[in-house]
Amino acid sequence: MRKVSAVVCPVCGCCCDDIEVIVDGNTIVDVVNACALGASKFLNYNKHRQRRPMVRKGGRLVETSLEEAVRRSAEILVEASYPILYGWSSTSCEAIRVGLELAEEVGGVIDNTSTICHGPSVLAVQDVGLSGCTLGQIRHRADLIIYWGCNPWSAHPRHMERYTALTEGRFQRSLWRRLILRFYTDSMRKKMLRVAELSLIKRLLDRIKAGRAEEASYTLRREERKVVVVDVRRTRTADLADYFLRVEPGKDYEVLQALRALIRDEELDVDEVGGIPVESLEELADLMIGCRLGIIFFGVGLTMSEGKIRNIDAAISLTRDLNRYTKFLIMPMRGHFNVTGANIVSTWQTGYPYAVDFSQGYPRYNPGETSVVDILLRGDSDAALVIASDPVATFPRAAVKSLVENPLIVITPDVTPTSLMADVVLPSTFVGIETAGTTYRMDHVPLPLKGVVEPPEGCLPDEELLKMILREVRAIKGEAAASTALVKA
Amino acid sequence: MDTLKVSLLTGRTVNQGKWKELGKLSREYMESVAVCEMDPQDMRRVGLREGRNVKVTTRFGSVVVKAVKSKRGPHPGKVFIPYGPWSNIVVDPETDGTGMPSLKGVEATVEPTEEPIMSLEKILMRCYGGRSLGGEERTDA
C-alpha cells in the first residue's frame, strides 16, 4: 500500500489540495480529509465505468474499435453545419485548449457548464467589474462572511472549514467553539422544554420560551468573525450562521437594492422588502459597514432566479458601494472543479469566457444567442460533442429533447444518461484520479491535478481523444479539399 | 384530492452530490433526487404523508416524486427538488436572453398521487425520444 499526499480533489470549485489517497496496487482503498462528495468520487469512480468505445447501429449502442469511433465522431463534426461542443468543466485546462482548436476547426459553438451555472455572473462582471481576492485572504482576514443564495454545506462541504468561518486564520479565530457551545445550549434548552412540558410546570416553560426569544435576537461579539446567510429557505449552512435572512423567491434584487439604499443612509418607506423586515436589513447594513473586511459569496440562488444577471449586478454594486466605508469583496461559488479553468482557457484563447461561436470563422460571443441552451431551444444545432458533462441529467427537458434529436458524440469516463443517448461514445479517464492536468480553483488559483492510479486499458485521457478527433477532422477536410482540387483540375 | 400552489426550488444536496459520484443509474442516486421536500403543514393541507408519491406540475410538464418532510421549516408554499433528471422535467427552460434557464422559483402545483415514480431509464425512453438504451452495464464489484 502507498499513500499519495497533497492530492487536489476533482469534485467542486473548492479544489481542496490536502487530500491523502491510500492506494493498494492500482486500487484506491481509502481517502483522508475529503468531504462526502470527494470521498464518494475517489472510492466509487470505477464502479460505473465506460470501458469500450461504442457506436449506435440499428438503434442500439454496440462496441467498436477506437479508430472507428474517432472516425465516426470526426465525420459527424465535419458534416454538421452548426455543431455544439459542450461540457469542459470536469476536465483539465490542457484538454480544453485542444477542444477550442477543434471547435474552430469544425466551425462550431463551444460552451462550458458555466452557461447553466454562473454565466449571468460572468456577464455582470463584464458590466460592472469585480472586487476579487484569493480564498487565503478571506481565511486570514475576513471578519464578516455572507453566503447569499448558496448552500456550501451541501455543494462545497469544506468551504467553511478551509476558507471561511470554521478555519483558524492568522488574524481571525474559528467559530468552532462558539458553534459547539450554541448547539450544546440549544440541545439543553430543548431537553428542559420537553421536561417542562411533560411536568406541566408552566412558569418554567414560559421562562425557557422567553429565553429562546432572547436568544433569537442578534447579539455578536465584536472580536469574532460573523457569518450571515441569505437564502429562500433554511439550509444546513443557515444553521451554522449567526444571522439568517429568509428572502422571498425571486426578490433578491429588491433586497440588494434596499441594502444599497440603507448603506447610503436613505430611509425606506416600507415595512419589509422581499419578505425581510426593514429593521433586519438595517442591522445587516450596520454590520456590513462596521466590519473590517467583508465578503459576499454568492451562488446560483442569484443566477438562476428571477433577475439573473441583474441580481449579480446589484450584488457587485452593493460591494462597490461598501468600499466607500470599509474593505468589501465578492466571489461566486463555482460548482465544478475546473469550471473557472474552462472560462479562463476560453478567454485566453478566444477573448471570451463561454458561449463562443466559430461558425463565421472567427470567435463571436453573444450569450442568449450563442449559449447552448438557447441554441438547443431554437433547434439551430445539427450535432453535438459532449465532454466531461452530463447535460441529459442537467438541462431542462426541452433542451435535452433538442440535443438528442441530432447526432451526439460523448467523451466520458463513466456511464451517464447522456452517454446512453449518444451515437458515439469514447471512453476517457478521470482527470485528477487517473490523469494529471491543471485546474483553476474558484478564486482563479491554478492547481495541479494528480494521476494517482492507472486508468483501465482502452481508456485514454480527454486531451488525447480530442487530439485524435482533431487529426481525423483535418484528414477528412484535407481529403475533401484534395478531391475538389482534382475535379477543378 | 386537493392541489396546492407552490413555488418550486431546485438545488444541490449532499446526498445528490455523493450518489451522483457513485453513478446516475444507481438506486441511491434516484432515491436522493426523485424526492420533493415539503413543509409539513403543506403536506397536511393536501393530505400527503411522508414517503407517499406527489405529483409536481408546472406549465412545462409534470413529474411524480416521493414527498419528504422538510427538516428546516417552516417554509409554507415552497417545495424543493434536488437537481436531476426528475426536476428537469418541470423547470422553466426560458433563459430571458442570458443563456441561463430558470431553475428556481417556478410556479407549480402539488397533489398526492398513486402514480409510480419513473425510473431514469423510463425518463430517457419516454421523455427523450424512446431510443433503445445500450450502454455498458454498471458493475458494483
HADDOCK unambig.tbl for C-alpha pairs under 7 A between the chains (distance, minus, plus):
assign (segid A and resid 36 and name CA) (segid B and resid 18 and name CA) 6.11 0.50 0.50
assign (segid A and resid 37 and name CA) (segid B and resid 17 and name CA) 5.73 0.50 0.50
assign (segid A and resid 37 and name CA) (segid B and resid 18 and name CA) 4.56 0.50 0.50
assign (segid A and resid 40 and name CA) (segid B and resid 18 and name CA) 5.63 0.50 0.50
assign (segid A and resid 40 and name CA) (segid B and resid 21 and name CA) 5.95 0.50 0.50
assign (segid A and resid 40 and name CA) (segid B and resid 22 and name CA) 6.66 0.50 0.50
assign (segid A and resid 41 and name CA) (segid B and resid 21 and name CA) 4.97 0.50 0.50
assign (segid A and resid 41 and name CA) (segid B and resid 22 and name CA) 6.87 0.50 0.50
assign (segid A and resid 44 and name CA) (segid B and resid 21 and name CA) 6.62 0.50 0.50
assign (segid A and resid 44 and name CA) (segid B and resid 22 and name CA) 5.22 0.50 0.50
assign (segid A and resid 45 and name CA) (segid B and resid 21 and name CA) 6.57 0.50 0.50
assign (segid A and resid 45 and name CA) (segid B and resid 22 and name CA) 6.57 0.50 0.50
assign (segid A and resid 47 and name CA) (segid B and resid 22 and name CA) 6.97 0.50 0.50
assign (segid A and resid 47 and name CA) (segid B and resid 138 and name CA) 6.56 0.50 0.50
assign (segid A and resid 47 and name CA) (segid B and resid 139 and name CA) 5.53 0.50 0.50
assign (segid A and resid 47 and name CA) (segid B and resid 140 and name CA) 5.44 0.50 0.50
assign (segid A and resid 47 and name CA) (segid B and resid 141 and name CA) 6.81 0.50 0.50
assign (segid A and resid 48 and name CA) (segid B and resid 23 and name CA) 5.98 0.50 0.50
assign (segid A and resid 48 and name CA) (segid B and resid 138 and name CA) 4.68 0.50 0.50
assign (segid A and resid 48 and name CA) (segid B and resid 139 and name CA) 6.03 0.50 0.50
assign (segid A and resid 49 and name CA) (segid B and resid 138 and name CA) 6.86 0.50 0.50
assign (segid A and resid 50 and name CA) (segid B and resid 136 and name CA) 6.32 0.50 0.50
assign (segid A and resid 59 and name CA) (segid B and resid 131 and name CA) 6.77 0.50 0.50
assign (segid A and resid 59 and name CA) (segid B and resid 132 and name CA) 6.08 0.50 0.50
assign (segid A and resid 60 and name CA) (segid B and resid 132 and name CA) 5.79 0.50 0.50
assign (segid A and resid 60 and name CA) (segid B and resid 133 and name CA) 6.56 0.50 0.50
assign (segid A and resid 60 and name CA) (segid B and resid 134 and name CA) 5.65 0.50 0.50
assign (segid A and resid 61 and name CA) (segid B and resid 134 and name CA) 4.85 0.50 0.50
assign (segid A and resid 61 and name CA) (segid B and resid 135 and name CA) 6.42 0.50 0.50
assign (segid A and resid 115 and name CA) (segid B and resid 99 and name CA) 5.93 0.50 0.50
assign (segid A and resid 115 and name CA) (segid B and resid 100 and name CA) 6.06 0.50 0.50
assign (segid A and resid 116 and name CA) (segid B and resid 100 and name CA) 4.99 0.50 0.50
assign (segid A and resid 116 and name CA) (segid B and resid 101 and name CA) 6.80 0.50 0.50
assign (segid A and resid 119 and name CA) (segid B and resid 100 and name CA) 6.85 0.50 0.50
assign (segid A and resid 120 and name CA) (segid B and resid 98 and name CA) 6.32 0.50 0.50
assign (segid A and resid 154 and name CA) (segid B and resid 12 and name CA) 6.44 0.50 0.50
assign (segid A and resid 154 and name CA) (segid B and resid 13 and name CA) 4.95 0.50 0.50
assign (segid A and resid 154 and name CA) (segid B and resid 14 and name CA) 4.48 0.50 0.50
assign (segid A and resid 155 and name CA) (segid B and resid 12 and name CA) 5.94 0.50 0.50
assign (segid A and resid 155 and name CA) (segid B and resid 13 and name CA) 6.56 0.50 0.50
assign (segid A and resid 155 and name CA) (segid B and resid 14 and name CA) 6.61 0.50 0.50
assign (segid A and resid 233 and name CA) (segid B and resid 75 and name CA) 6.69 0.50 0.50
assign (segid A and resid 234 and name CA) (segid B and resid 72 and name CA) 5.61 0.50 0.50
assign (segid A and resid 234 and name CA) (segid B and resid 73 and name CA) 6.96 0.50 0.50
assign (segid A and resid 235 and name CA) (segid B and resid 72 and name CA) 6.61 0.50 0.50
assign (segid A and resid 249 and name CA) (segid B and resid 105 and name CA) 5.57 0.50 0.50
assign (segid A and resid 250 and name CA) (segid B and resid 105 and name CA) 6.44 0.50 0.50
assign (segid A and resid 304 and name CA) (segid B and resid 100 and name CA) 6.67 0.50 0.50
assign (segid A and resid 304 and name CA) (segid B and resid 101 and name CA) 6.77 0.50 0.50
assign (segid A and resid 304 and name CA) (segid B and resid 102 and name CA) 5.27 0.50 0.50
assign (segid A and resid 304 and name CA) (segid B and resid 103 and name CA) 5.64 0.50 0.50
assign (segid A and resid 304 and name CA) (segid B and resid 104 and name CA) 5.93 0.50 0.50
assign (segid A and resid 305 and name CA) (segid B and resid 102 and name CA) 5.90 0.50 0.50
assign (segid A and resid 305 and name CA) (segid B and resid 103 and name CA) 6.81 0.50 0.50
assign (segid A and resid 305 and name CA) (segid B and resid 104 and name CA) 5.15 0.50 0.50
assign (segid A and resid 305 and name CA) (segid B and resid 105 and name CA) 6.24 0.50 0.50
assign (segid A and resid 367 and name CA) (segid B and resid 98 and name CA) 5.75 0.50 0.50
assign (segid A and resid 367 and name CA) (segid B and resid 99 and name CA) 5.46 0.50 0.50
assign (segid A and resid 368 and name CA) (segid B and resid 97 and name CA) 4.01 0.50 0.50
assign (segid A and resid 368 and name CA) (segid B and resid 98 and name CA) 4.63 0.50 0.50
assign (segid A and resid 368 and name CA) (segid B and resid 99 and name CA) 4.51 0.50 0.50
assign (segid A and resid 371 and name CA) (segid B and resid 99 and name CA) 5.22 0.50 0.50
assign (segid A and resid 373 and name CA) (segid B and resid 99 and name CA) 6.21 0.50 0.50
assign (segid A and resid 374 and name CA) (segid B and resid 99 and name CA) 6.09 0.50 0.50
assign (segid A and resid 393 and name CA) (segid B and resid 84 and name CA) 5.44 0.50 0.50
assign (segid A and resid 393 and name CA) (segid B and resid 85 and name CA) 4.69 0.50 0.50
assign (segid A and resid 394 and name CA) (segid B and resid 84 and name CA) 5.99 0.50 0.50
assign (segid A and resid 394 and name CA) (segid B and resid 85 and name CA) 6.61 0.50 0.50
assign (segid A and resid 394 and name CA) (segid B and resid 88 and name CA) 6.75 0.50 0.50
assign (segid A and resid 395 and name CA) (segid B and resid 88 and name CA) 6.33 0.50 0.50
assign (segid A and resid 396 and name CA) (segid B and resid 88 and name CA) 4.58 0.50 0.50
assign (segid A and resid 396 and name CA) (segid B and resid 89 and name CA) 6.33 0.50 0.50
assign (segid A and resid 396 and name CA) (segid B and resid 91 and name CA) 6.20 0.50 0.50
assign (segid A and resid 396 and name CA) (segid B and resid 93 and name CA) 5.41 0.50 0.50
assign (segid A and resid 397 and name CA) (segid B and resid 88 and name CA) 5.60 0.50 0.50
assign (segid A and resid 397 and name CA) (segid B and resid 89 and name CA) 5.09 0.50 0.50
assign (segid A and resid 398 and name CA) (segid B and resid 93 and name CA) 6.81 0.50 0.50
assign (segid A and resid 401 and name CA) (segid B and resid 128 and name CA) 5.26 0.50 0.50
assign (segid A and resid 415 and name CA) (segid B and resid 135 and name CA) 6.83 0.50 0.50
assign (segid A and resid 415 and name CA) (segid B and resid 136 and name CA) 6.85 0.50 0.50
assign (segid A and resid 416 and name CA) (segid B and resid 24 and name CA) 6.21 0.50 0.50
assign (segid A and resid 420 and name CA) (segid B and resid 133 and name CA) 5.70 0.50 0.50
assign (segid A and resid 420 and name CA) (segid B and resid 134 and name CA) 6.37 0.50 0.50
assign (segid A and resid 420 and name CA) (segid B and resid 135 and name CA) 5.19 0.50 0.50
assign (segid A and resid 421 and name CA) (segid B and resid 133 and name CA) 6.81 0.50 0.50
